[in-house]
């Protein structure tokens, strides 16, 4: 069932869909690299790093996250 909503949406809108499984072990193995990539302290920098990494694994060069999207409304 994991990823099924994303898969359904991709099928419905006829978009490409790729899944990149990420285990706890693989996250721990890349944690030093993720921390080195941070340019400032942040609450979700590690999440952003791994999502960006997964996007690059499937060939994407640009990904929009929506982070900061509420700034128009003063947070």
PDB file with SEQRES, HELIX, SHEET and CRYST1 records, atoms N, CA, C and O in Angstrom:
SEQRES   1 A   75  UNK UNK UNK UNK UNK UNK UNK UNK UNK UNK UNK UNK UNK          
SEQRES   2 A   75  UNK UNK UNK UNK UNK UNK UNK UNK UNK UNK UNK UNK UNK          
SEQRES   3 A   75  UNK UNK UNK UNK UNK UNK UNK UNK UNK UNK UNK UNK UNK          
SEQRES   4 A   75  UNK UNK UNK UNK UNK UNK UNK UNK UNK UNK UNK UNK UNK          
SEQRES   5 A   75  UNK UNK UNK UNK UNK UNK UNK UNK UNK UNK UNK UNK UNK          
SEQRES   6 A   75  UNK UNK UNK UNK UNK UNK UNK UNK UNK UNK                      
HELIX    1 AA1 UNK A    4  UNK A   13  1                                  10    
HELIX    2 AA2 UNK A   24  UNK A   37  1                                  14    
HELIX    3 AA3 UNK A   45  UNK A   57  1                                  13    
HELIX    4 AA4 UNK A   71  UNK A   73  5                                   3    
CRYST1    1.000    1.000    1.000  90.00  90.00  90.00 P 1           1          
ATOM      1  N   UNK A   1       0.821  -1.198   0.000  1.00  0.00           N  
ATOM      2  CA  UNK A   1       0.000   0.000   0.000  1.00  0.00           C  
ATOM      3  C   UNK A   1       0.865   1.261   0.000  1.00  0.00           C  
ATOM      4  O   UNK A   1       0.395   2.338  -0.370  1.00  0.00           O  
ATOM      5  N   UNK A   2       2.130   1.128   0.416  1.00  0.00           N  
ATOM      6  CA  UNK A   2       3.010   2.284   0.466  1.00  0.00           C  
ATOM      7  C   UNK A   2       3.125   2.915  -0.916  1.00  0.00           C  
ATOM      8  O   UNK A   2       3.373   2.218  -1.899  1.00  0.00           O  
ATOM      9  N   UNK A   3       2.947   4.221  -0.994  1.00  0.00           N  
ATOM     10  CA  UNK A   3       3.089   4.909  -2.258  1.00  0.00           C  
ATOM     11  C   UNK A   3       1.889   4.773  -3.174  1.00  0.00           C  
ATOM     12  O   UNK A   3       1.909   5.276  -4.298  1.00  0.00           O  
ATOM     13  N   UNK A   4       0.850   4.108  -2.717  1.00  0.00           N  
ATOM     14  CA  UNK A   4      -0.271   3.844  -3.611  1.00  0.00           C  
ATOM     15  C   UNK A   4      -1.007   5.123  -4.022  1.00  0.00           C  
ATOM     16  O   UNK A   4      -1.484   5.200  -5.154  1.00  0.00           O  
ATOM     17  N   UNK A   5      -1.116   6.119  -3.154  1.00  0.00           N  
ATOM     18  CA  UNK A   5      -1.792   7.360  -3.519  1.00  0.00           C  
ATOM     19  C   UNK A   5      -1.000   8.109  -4.591  1.00  0.00           C  
ATOM     20  O   UNK A   5      -1.582   8.649  -5.532  1.00  0.00           O  
ATOM     21  N   UNK A   6       0.317   8.141  -4.450  1.00  0.00           N  
ATOM     22  CA  UNK A   6       1.150   8.785  -5.461  1.00  0.00           C  
ATOM     23  C   UNK A   6       1.035   8.035  -6.784  1.00  0.00           C  
ATOM     24  O   UNK A   6       0.969   8.652  -7.847  1.00  0.00           O  
ATOM     25  N   UNK A   7       1.013   6.725  -6.719  1.00  0.00           N  
ATOM     26  CA  UNK A   7       0.873   5.910  -7.919  1.00  0.00           C  
ATOM     27  C   UNK A   7      -0.475   6.160  -8.592  1.00  0.00           C  
ATOM     28  O   UNK A   7      -0.552   6.301  -9.813  1.00  0.00           O  
ATOM     29  N   UNK A   8      -1.536   6.215  -7.786  1.00  0.00           N  
ATOM     30  CA  UNK A   8      -2.870   6.490  -8.323  1.00  0.00           C  
ATOM     31  C   UNK A   8      -2.927   7.863  -8.992  1.00  0.00           C  
ATOM     32  O   UNK A   8      -3.484   8.003 -10.081  1.00  0.00           O  
ATOM     33  N   UNK A   9      -2.356   8.866  -8.344  1.00  0.00           N  
ATOM     34  CA  UNK A   9      -2.354  10.213  -8.913  1.00  0.00           C  
ATOM     35  C   UNK A   9      -1.559  10.242 -10.215  1.00  0.00           C  
ATOM     36  O   UNK A   9      -1.984  10.877 -11.180  1.00  0.00           O  
ATOM     37  N   UNK A  10      -0.418   9.570 -10.256  1.00  0.00           N  
ATOM     38  CA  UNK A  10       0.396   9.521 -11.472  1.00  0.00           C  
ATOM     39  C   UNK A  10      -0.366   8.847 -12.605  1.00  0.00           C  
ATOM     40  O   UNK A  10      -0.329   9.307 -13.747  1.00  0.00           O  
ATOM     41  N   UNK A  11      -1.053   7.763 -12.288  1.00  0.00           N  
ATOM     42  CA  UNK A  11      -1.854   7.081 -13.315  1.00  0.00           C  
ATOM     43  C   UNK A  11      -2.990   7.970 -13.801  1.00  0.00           C  
ATOM     44  O   UNK A  11      -3.251   8.055 -15.001  1.00  0.00           O  
ATOM     45  N   UNK A  12      -3.653   8.620 -12.882  1.00  0.00           N  
ATOM     46  CA  UNK A  12      -4.807   9.457 -13.220  1.00  0.00           C  
ATOM     47  C   UNK A  12      -4.414  10.622 -14.125  1.00  0.00           C  
ATOM     48  O   UNK A  12      -5.109  10.932 -15.092  1.00  0.00           O  
ATOM     49  N   UNK A  13      -3.288  11.264 -13.798  1.00  0.00           N  
ATOM     50  CA  UNK A  13      -2.865  12.439 -14.547  1.00  0.00           C  
ATOM     51  C   UNK A  13      -1.817  12.123 -15.612  1.00  0.00           C  
ATOM     52  O   UNK A  13      -1.263  13.021 -16.246  1.00  0.00           O  
ATOM     53  N   UNK A  14      -1.555  10.811 -15.796  1.00  0.00           N  
ATOM     54  CA  UNK A  14      -0.629  10.339 -16.837  1.00  0.00           C  
ATOM     55  C   UNK A  14       0.748  10.996 -16.733  1.00  0.00           C  
ATOM     56  O   UNK A  14       1.301  11.484 -17.718  1.00  0.00           O  
ATOM     57  N   UNK A  15       1.285  10.994 -15.507  1.00  0.00           N  
ATOM     58  CA  UNK A  15       2.626  11.521 -15.274  1.00  0.00           C  
ATOM     59  C   UNK A  15       3.567  10.371 -14.972  1.00  0.00           C  
ATOM     60  O   UNK A  15       3.133   9.265 -14.651  1.00  0.00           O  
ATOM     61  N   UNK A  16       4.847  10.641 -15.078  1.00  0.00           N  
ATOM     62  CA  UNK A  16       5.850   9.632 -14.743  1.00  0.00           C  
ATOM     63  C   UNK A  16       5.902   9.477 -13.230  1.00  0.00           C  
ATOM     64  O   UNK A  16       5.787  10.459 -12.496  1.00  0.00           O  
ATOM     65  N   UNK A  17       6.071   8.266 -12.772  1.00  0.00           N  
ATOM     66  CA  UNK A  17       6.136   7.999 -11.336  1.00  0.00           C  
ATOM     67  C   UNK A  17       7.265   7.021 -11.078  1.00  0.00           C  
ATOM     68  O   UNK A  17       7.301   5.938 -11.664  1.00  0.00           O  
ATOM     69  N   UNK A  18       8.173   7.393 -10.217  1.00  0.00           N  
ATOM     70  CA  UNK A  18       9.266   6.501  -9.813  1.00  0.00           C  
ATOM     71  C   UNK A  18       9.320   6.497  -8.302  1.00  0.00           C  
ATOM     72  O   UNK A  18       9.130   7.530  -7.661  1.00  0.00           O  
ATOM     73  N   UNK A  19       9.576   5.345  -7.742  1.00  0.00           N  
ATOM     74  CA  UNK A  19       9.717   5.211  -6.292  1.00  0.00           C  
ATOM     75  C   UNK A  19      11.165   4.890  -5.965  1.00  0.00           C  
ATOM     76  O   UNK A  19      11.786   4.039  -6.602  1.00  0.00           O  
ATOM     77  N   UNK A  20      11.690   5.577  -4.972  1.00  0.00           N  
ATOM     78  CA  UNK A  20      13.057   5.344  -4.521  1.00  0.00           C  
ATOM     79  C   UNK A  20      12.979   4.907  -3.064  1.00  0.00           C  
ATOM     80  O   UNK A  20      12.832   5.743  -2.172  1.00  0.00           O  
ATOM     81  N   UNK A  21      13.077   3.601  -2.817  1.00  0.00           N  
ATOM     82  CA  UNK A  21      13.019   3.131  -1.422  1.00  0.00           C  
ATOM     83  C   UNK A  21      14.242   3.623  -0.643  1.00  0.00           C  
ATOM     84  O   UNK A  21      15.356   3.655  -1.164  1.00  0.00           O  
ATOM     85  N   UNK A  22      14.014   3.998   0.590  1.00  0.00           N  
ATOM     86  CA  UNK A  22      15.091   4.499   1.437  1.00  0.00           C  
ATOM     87  C   UNK A  22      14.959   3.853   2.807  1.00  0.00           C  
ATOM     88  O   UNK A  22      14.016   4.127   3.549  1.00  0.00           O  
ATOM     89  N   UNK A  23      15.899   3.007   3.126  1.00  0.00           N  
ATOM     90  CA  UNK A  23      15.857   2.311   4.416  1.00  0.00           C  
ATOM     91  C   UNK A  23      16.585   3.130   5.478  1.00  0.00           C  
ATOM     92  O   UNK A  23      17.340   4.052   5.167  1.00  0.00           O  
ATOM     93  N   UNK A  24      16.348   2.782   6.705  1.00  0.00           N  
ATOM     94  CA  UNK A  24      17.047   3.442   7.810  1.00  0.00           C  
ATOM     95  C   UNK A  24      18.550   3.264   7.708  1.00  0.00           C  
ATOM     96  O   UNK A  24      19.315   4.178   8.016  1.00  0.00           O  
ATOM     97  N   UNK A  25      18.969   2.086   7.275  1.00  0.00           N  
ATOM     98  CA  UNK A  25      20.405   1.814   7.146  1.00  0.00           C  
ATOM     99  C   UNK A  25      21.041   2.702   6.076  1.00  0.00           C  
ATOM    100  O   UNK A  25      22.145   3.212   6.264  1.00  0.00           O  
ATOM    101  N   UNK A  26      20.342   2.885   4.954  1.00  0.00           N  
ATOM    102  CA  UNK A  26      20.924   3.717   3.895  1.00  0.00           C  
ATOM    103  C   UNK A  26      20.935   5.190   4.308  1.00  0.00           C  
ATOM    104  O   UNK A  26      21.815   5.943   3.890  1.00  0.00           O  
ATOM    105  N   UNK A  27      19.970   5.601   5.118  1.00  0.00           N  
ATOM    106  CA  UNK A  27      19.982   6.980   5.622  1.00  0.00           C  
ATOM    107  C   UNK A  27      21.162   7.195   6.565  1.00  0.00           C  
ATOM    108  O   UNK A  27      21.859   8.206   6.471  1.00  0.00           O  
ATOM    109  N   UNK A  28      21.381   6.265   7.453  1.00  0.00           N  
ATOM    110  CA  UNK A  28      22.499   6.381   8.394  1.00  0.00           C  
ATOM    111  C   UNK A  28      23.824   6.398   7.636  1.00  0.00           C  
ATOM    112  O   UNK A  28      24.742   7.132   8.000  1.00  0.00           O  
ATOM    113  N   UNK A  29      23.920   5.588   6.581  1.00  0.00           N  
ATOM    114  CA  UNK A  29      25.152   5.528   5.797  1.00  0.00           C  
ATOM    115  C   UNK A  29      25.445   6.856   5.099  1.00  0.00           C  
ATOM    116  O   UNK A  29      26.611   7.175   4.871  1.00  0.00           O  
ATOM    117  N   UNK A  30      24.420   7.636   4.756  1.00  0.00           N  
ATOM    118  CA  UNK A  30      24.605   8.902   4.052  1.00  0.00           C  
ATOM    119  C   UNK A  30      24.479  10.110   4.973  1.00  0.00           C  
ATOM    120  O   UNK A  30      24.533  11.247   4.502  1.00  0.00           O  
ATOM    121  N   UNK A  31      24.313   9.891   6.267  1.00  0.00           N  
ATOM    122  CA  UNK A  31      24.067  10.989   7.195  1.00  0.00           C  
ATOM    123  C   UNK A  31      25.211  11.999   7.246  1.00  0.00           C  
ATOM    124  O   UNK A  31      24.962  13.204   7.292  1.00  0.00           O  
ATOM    125  N   UNK A  32      26.455  11.533   7.238  1.00  0.00           N  
ATOM    126  CA  UNK A  32      27.592  12.463   7.250  1.00  0.00           C  
ATOM    127  C   UNK A  32      27.562  13.374   6.024  1.00  0.00           C  
ATOM    128  O   UNK A  32      27.813  14.575   6.122  1.00  0.00           O  
ATOM    129  N   UNK A  33      27.253  12.789   4.879  1.00  0.00           N  
ATOM    130  CA  UNK A  33      27.160  13.574   3.641  1.00  0.00           C  
ATOM    131  C   UNK A  33      26.020  14.588   3.732  1.00  0.00           C  
ATOM    132  O   UNK A  33      26.166  15.731   3.297  1.00  0.00           O  
ATOM    133  N   UNK A  34      24.897  14.174   4.290  1.00  0.00           N  
ATOM    134  CA  UNK A  34      23.745  15.064   4.425  1.00  0.00           C  
ATOM    135  C   UNK A  34      24.078  16.231   5.354  1.00  0.00           C  
ATOM    136  O   UNK A  34      23.760  17.380   5.045  1.00  0.00           O  
ATOM    137  N   UNK A  35      24.707  15.946   6.471  1.00  0.00           N  
ATOM    138  CA  UNK A  35      25.070  17.012   7.421  1.00  0.00           C  
ATOM    139  C   UNK A  35      26.088  17.977   6.817  1.00  0.00           C  
ATOM    140  O   UNK A  35      26.026  19.183   7.056  1.00  0.00           O  
ATOM    141  N   UNK A  36      27.019  17.443   6.038  1.00  0.00           N  
ATOM    142  CA  UNK A  36      28.027  18.298   5.401  1.00  0.00           C  
ATOM    143  C   UNK A  36      27.387  19.223   4.363  1.00  0.00           C  
ATOM    144  O   UNK A  36      27.927  20.292   4.078  1.00  0.00           O  
ATOM    145  N   UNK A  37      26.267  18.835   3.809  1.00  0.00           N  
ATOM    146  CA  UNK A  37      25.597  19.634   2.779  1.00  0.00           C  
ATOM    147  C   UNK A  37      24.779  20.784   3.364  1.00  0.00           C  
ATOM    148  O   UNK A  37      24.387  21.691   2.629  1.00  0.00           O  
ATOM    149  N   UNK A  38      24.516  20.765   4.667  1.00  0.00           N  
ATOM    150  CA  UNK A  38      23.714  21.828   5.280  1.00  0.00           C  
ATOM    151  C   UNK A  38      24.518  23.118   5.350  1.00  0.00           C  
ATOM    152  O   UNK A  38      25.667  23.119   5.794  1.00  0.00           O  
ATOM    153  N   UNK A  39      23.913  24.212   4.912  1.00  0.00           N  
ATOM    154  CA  UNK A  39      24.607  25.491   4.991  1.00  0.00           C  
ATOM    155  C   UNK A  39      24.176  26.306   6.205  1.00  0.00           C  
ATOM    156  O   UNK A  39      24.809  27.305   6.546  1.00  0.00           O  
ATOM    157  N   UNK A  40      23.101  25.877   6.851  1.00  0.00           N  
ATOM    158  CA  UNK A  40      22.639  26.543   8.069  1.00  0.00           C  
ATOM    159  C   UNK A  40      21.784  25.566   8.866  1.00  0.00           C  
ATOM    160  O   UNK A  40      21.223  24.627   8.302  1.00  0.00           O  
ATOM    161  N   UNK A  41      21.685  25.779  10.161  1.00  0.00           N  
ATOM    162  CA  UNK A  41      20.835  24.889  10.964  1.00  0.00           C  
ATOM    163  C   UNK A  41      19.380  24.977  10.508  1.00  0.00           C  
ATOM    164  O   UNK A  41      18.879  26.065  10.223  1.00  0.00           O  
ATOM    165  N   UNK A  42      18.726  23.864  10.443  1.00  0.00           N  
ATOM    166  CA  UNK A  42      17.344  23.840   9.998  1.00  0.00           C  
ATOM    167  C   UNK A  42      16.650  22.611  10.561  1.00  0.00           C  
ATOM    168  O   UNK A  42      17.293  21.598  10.834  1.00  0.00           O  
ATOM    169  N   UNK A  43      15.350  22.702  10.733  1.00  0.00           N  
ATOM    170  CA  UNK A  43      14.592  21.574  11.278  1.00  0.00           C  
ATOM    171  C   UNK A  43      14.385  20.463  10.252  1.00  0.00           C  
ATOM    172  O   UNK A  43      14.343  19.286  10.611  1.00  0.00           O  
ATOM    173  N   UNK A  44      14.258  20.827   8.990  1.00  0.00           N  
ATOM    174  CA  UNK A  44      13.951  19.797   8.004  1.00  0.00           C  
ATOM    175  C   UNK A  44      15.003  19.687   6.907  1.00  0.00           C  
ATOM    176  O   UNK A  44      14.711  19.192   5.818  1.00  0.00           O  
ATOM    177  N   UNK A  45      16.206  20.136   7.176  1.00  0.00           N  
ATOM    178  CA  UNK A  45      17.284  20.056   6.193  1.00  0.00           C  
ATOM    179  C   UNK A  45      17.629  18.634   5.804  1.00  0.00           C  
ATOM    180  O   UNK A  45      17.926  18.363   4.641  1.00  0.00           O  
ATOM    181  N   UNK A  46      17.592  17.728   6.761  1.00  0.00           N  
ATOM    182  CA  UNK A  46      17.903  16.322   6.464  1.00  0.00           C  
ATOM    183  C   UNK A  46      16.831  15.747   5.543  1.00  0.00           C  
ATOM    184  O   UNK A  46      17.147  15.044   4.583  1.00  0.00           O  
ATOM    185  N   UNK A  47      15.558  16.045   5.833  1.00  0.00           N  
ATOM    186  CA  UNK A  47      14.472  15.577   4.961  1.00  0.00           C  
ATOM    187  C   UNK A  47      14.672  16.099   3.553  1.00  0.00           C  
ATOM    188  O   UNK A  47      14.581  15.345   2.584  1.00  0.00           O  
ATOM    189  N   UNK A  48      14.948  17.403   3.441  1.00  0.00           N  
ATOM    190  CA  UNK A  48      15.132  18.027   2.131  1.00  0.00           C  
ATOM    191  C   UNK A  48      16.304  17.392   1.398  1.00  0.00           C  
ATOM    192  O   UNK A  48      16.230  17.159   0.192  1.00  0.00           O  
ATOM    193  N   UNK A  49      17.384  17.111   2.119  1.00  0.00           N  
ATOM    194  CA  UNK A  49      18.546  16.473   1.504  1.00  0.00           C  
ATOM    195  C   UNK A  49      18.156  15.131   0.887  1.00  0.00           C  
ATOM    196  O   UNK A  49      18.478  14.868  -0.272  1.00  0.00           O  
ATOM    197  N   UNK A  50      17.470  14.286   1.644  1.00  0.00           N  
ATOM    198  CA  UNK A  50      17.153  12.948   1.142  1.00  0.00           C  
ATOM    199  C   UNK A  50      16.104  12.980   0.032  1.00  0.00           C  
ATOM    200  O   UNK A  50      16.165  12.160  -0.884  1.00  0.00           O  
ATOM    201  N   UNK A  51      15.165  13.884   0.087  1.00  0.00           N  
ATOM    202  CA  UNK A  51      14.201  14.018  -1.013  1.00  0.00           C  
ATOM    203  C   UNK A  51      14.927  14.494  -2.266  1.00  0.00           C  
ATOM    204  O   UNK A  51      14.674  13.984  -3.358  1.00  0.00           O  
ATOM    205  N   UNK A  52      15.825  15.467  -2.121  1.00  0.00           N  
ATOM    206  CA  UNK A  52      16.601  15.961  -3.258  1.00  0.00           C  
ATOM    207  C   UNK A  52      17.494  14.863  -3.820  1.00  0.00           C  
ATOM    208  O   UNK A  52      17.610  14.717  -5.037  1.00  0.00           O  
ATOM    209  N   UNK A  53      18.121  14.095  -2.947  1.00  0.00           N  
ATOM    210  CA  UNK A  53      18.974  12.994  -3.369  1.00  0.00           C  
ATOM    211  C   UNK A  53      18.160  11.971  -4.169  1.00  0.00           C  
ATOM    212  O   UNK A  53      18.600  11.507  -5.221  1.00  0.00           O  
ATOM    213  N   UNK A  54      16.980  11.626  -3.666  1.00  0.00           N  
ATOM    214  CA  UNK A  54      16.134  10.651  -4.361  1.00  0.00           C  
ATOM    215  C   UNK A  54      15.692  11.192  -5.713  1.00  0.00           C  
ATOM    216  O   UNK A  54      15.652  10.450  -6.694  1.00  0.00           O  
ATOM    217  N   UNK A  55      15.362  12.475  -5.773  1.00  0.00           N  
ATOM    218  CA  UNK A  55      14.960  13.091  -7.041  1.00  0.00           C  
ATOM    219  C   UNK A  55      16.094  13.000  -8.052  1.00  0.00           C  
ATOM    220  O   UNK A  55      15.860  12.711  -9.226  1.00  0.00           O  
ATOM    221  N   UNK A  56      17.308  13.243  -7.606  1.00  0.00           N  
ATOM    222  CA  UNK A  56      18.471  13.159  -8.506  1.00  0.00           C  
ATOM    223  C   UNK A  56      18.708  11.727  -8.972  1.00  0.00           C  
ATOM    224  O   UNK A  56      19.148  11.509 -10.101  1.00  0.00           O  
ATOM    225  N   UNK A  57      18.424  10.754  -8.120  1.00  0.00           N  
ATOM    226  CA  UNK A  57      18.616   9.347  -8.487  1.00  0.00           C  
ATOM    227  C   UNK A  57      17.737   8.939  -9.668  1.00  0.00           C  
ATOM    228  O   UNK A  57      18.107   8.053 -10.438  1.00  0.00           O  
ATOM    229  N   UNK A  58      16.586   9.574  -9.813  1.00  0.00           N  
ATOM    230  CA  UNK A  58      15.694   9.239 -10.919  1.00  0.00           C  
ATOM    231  C   UNK A  58      15.859  10.193 -12.098  1.00  0.00           C  
ATOM    232  O   UNK A  58      15.076  10.146 -13.047  1.00  0.00           O  
ATOM    233  N   UNK A  59      16.877  11.061 -12.045  1.00  0.00           N  
ATOM    234  CA  UNK A  59      17.204  11.899 -13.180  1.00  0.00           C  
ATOM    235  C   UNK A  59      16.683  13.324 -13.150  1.00  0.00           C  
ATOM    236  O   UNK A  59      16.857  14.057 -14.123  1.00  0.00           O  
ATOM    237  N   UNK A  60      16.052  13.734 -12.067  1.00  0.00           N  
ATOM    238  CA  UNK A  60      15.568  15.111 -11.978  1.00  0.00           C  
ATOM    239  C   UNK A  60      16.715  16.055 -11.624  1.00  0.00           C  
ATOM    240  O   UNK A  60      17.599  15.706 -10.841  1.00  0.00           O  
ATOM    241  N   UNK A  61      16.694  17.230 -12.196  1.00  0.00           N  
ATOM    242  CA  UNK A  61      17.707  18.228 -11.868  1.00  0.00           C  
ATOM    243  C   UNK A  61      17.123  19.368 -11.058  1.00  0.00           C  
ATOM    244  O   UNK A  61      17.853  20.096 -10.385  1.00  0.00           O  
ATOM    245  N   UNK A  62      15.811  19.527 -11.118  1.00  0.00           N  
ATOM    246  CA  UNK A  62      15.123  20.587 -10.383  1.00  0.00           C  
ATOM    247  C   UNK A  62      13.895  19.986  -9.723  1.00  0.00           C  
ATOM    248  O   UNK A  62      13.155  19.232 -10.356  1.00  0.00           O  
ATOM    249  N   UNK A  63      13.673  20.311  -8.464  1.00  0.00           N  
ATOM    250  CA  UNK A  63      12.478  19.852  -7.755  1.00  0.00           C  
ATOM    251  C   UNK A  63      11.980  20.988  -6.874  1.00  0.00           C  
ATOM    252  O   UNK A  63      12.765  21.616  -6.164  1.00  0.00           O  
ATOM    253  N   UNK A  64      10.695  21.251  -6.917  1.00  0.00           N  
ATOM    254  CA  UNK A  64      10.105  22.276  -6.068  1.00  0.00           C  
ATOM    255  C   UNK A  64       9.499  21.597  -4.854  1.00  0.00           C  
ATOM    256  O   UNK A  64       8.766  20.618  -4.989  1.00  0.00           O  
ATOM    257  N   UNK A  65       9.799  22.106  -3.678  1.00  0.00           N  
ATOM    258  CA  UNK A  65       9.326  21.454  -2.457  1.00  0.00           C  
ATOM    259  C   UNK A  65       8.110  22.129  -1.837  1.00  0.00           C  
ATOM    260  O   UNK A  65       7.349  21.482  -1.117  1.00  0.00           O  
ATOM    261  N   UNK A  66       7.919  23.388  -2.097  1.00  0.00           N  
ATOM    262  CA  UNK A  66       6.848  24.121  -1.429  1.00  0.00           C  
ATOM    263  C   UNK A  66       7.308  24.706  -0.103  1.00  0.00           C  
ATOM    264  O   UNK A  66       6.545  25.413   0.556  1.00  0.00           O  
ATOM    265  N   UNK A  67       8.534  24.425   0.296  1.00  0.00           N  
ATOM    266  CA  UNK A  67       9.079  24.966   1.531  1.00  0.00           C  
ATOM    267  C   UNK A  67       9.082  26.489   1.444  1.00  0.00           C  
ATOM    268  O   UNK A  67       9.588  27.059   0.478  1.00  0.00           O  
ATOM    269  N   UNK A  68       8.529  27.130   2.429  1.00  0.00           N  
ATOM    270  CA  UNK A  68       8.443  28.576   2.439  1.00  0.00           C  
ATOM    271  C   UNK A  68       7.215  29.099   1.719  1.00  0.00           C  
ATOM    272  O   UNK A  68       7.041  30.311   1.591  1.00  0.00           O  
ATOM    273  N   UNK A  69       6.366  28.204   1.248  1.00  0.00           N  
ATOM    274  CA  UNK A  69       5.179  28.608   0.515  1.00  0.00           C  
ATOM    275  C   UNK A  69       4.195  29.410   1.339  1.00  0.00           C  
ATOM    276  O   UNK A  69       3.347  30.105   0.779  1.00  0.00           O  
ATOM    277  N   UNK A  70       4.287  29.332   2.658  1.00  0.00           N  
ATOM    278  CA  UNK A  70       3.376  30.091   3.515  1.00  0.00           C  
ATOM    279  C   UNK A  70       3.918  31.489   3.832  1.00  0.00           C  
ATOM    280  O   UNK A  70       3.266  32.251   4.546  1.00  0.00           O  
ATOM    281  N   UNK A  71       5.082  31.828   3.322  1.00  0.00           N  
ATOM    282  CA  UNK A  71       5.672  33.132   3.634  1.00  0.00           C  
ATOM    283  C   UNK A  71       4.812  34.276   3.116  1.00  0.00           C  
ATOM    284  O   UNK A  71       4.824  35.366   3.687  1.00  0.00           O  
ATOM    285  N   UNK A  72       4.080  34.045   2.059  1.00  0.00           N  
ATOM    286  CA  UNK A  72       3.166  35.062   1.548  1.00  0.00           C  
ATOM    287  C   UNK A  72       2.153  35.475   2.607  1.00  0.00           C  
ATOM    288  O   UNK A  72       1.657  36.602   2.614  1.00  0.00           O  
ATOM    289  N   UNK A  73       1.854  34.524   3.514  1.00  0.00           N  
ATOM    290  CA  UNK A  73       0.885  34.767   4.568  1.00  0.00           C  
ATOM    291  C   UNK A  73       1.551  34.981   5.927  1.00  0.00           C  
ATOM    292  O   UNK A  73       0.927  34.764   6.965  1.00  0.00           O  
ATOM    293  N   UNK A  74       2.802  35.400   5.922  1.00  0.00           N  
ATOM    294  CA  UNK A  74       3.586  35.692   7.138  1.00  0.00           C  
ATOM    295  C   UNK A  74       3.750  34.468   8.018  1.00  0.00           C  
ATOM    296  O   UNK A  74       3.663  34.558   9.243  1.00  0.00           O  
ATOM    297  N   UNK A  75       3.985  33.334   7.400  1.00  0.00           N  
ATOM    298  CA  UNK A  75       4.286  32.111   8.144  1.00  0.00           C  
ATOM    299  C   UNK A  75       3.067  31.493   8.719  1.00  0.00           C  
ATOM    300  O   UNK A  75       3.152  30.456   9.375  1.00  0.00           O  
TER     301      UNK A  75                                                      
END                                                                             
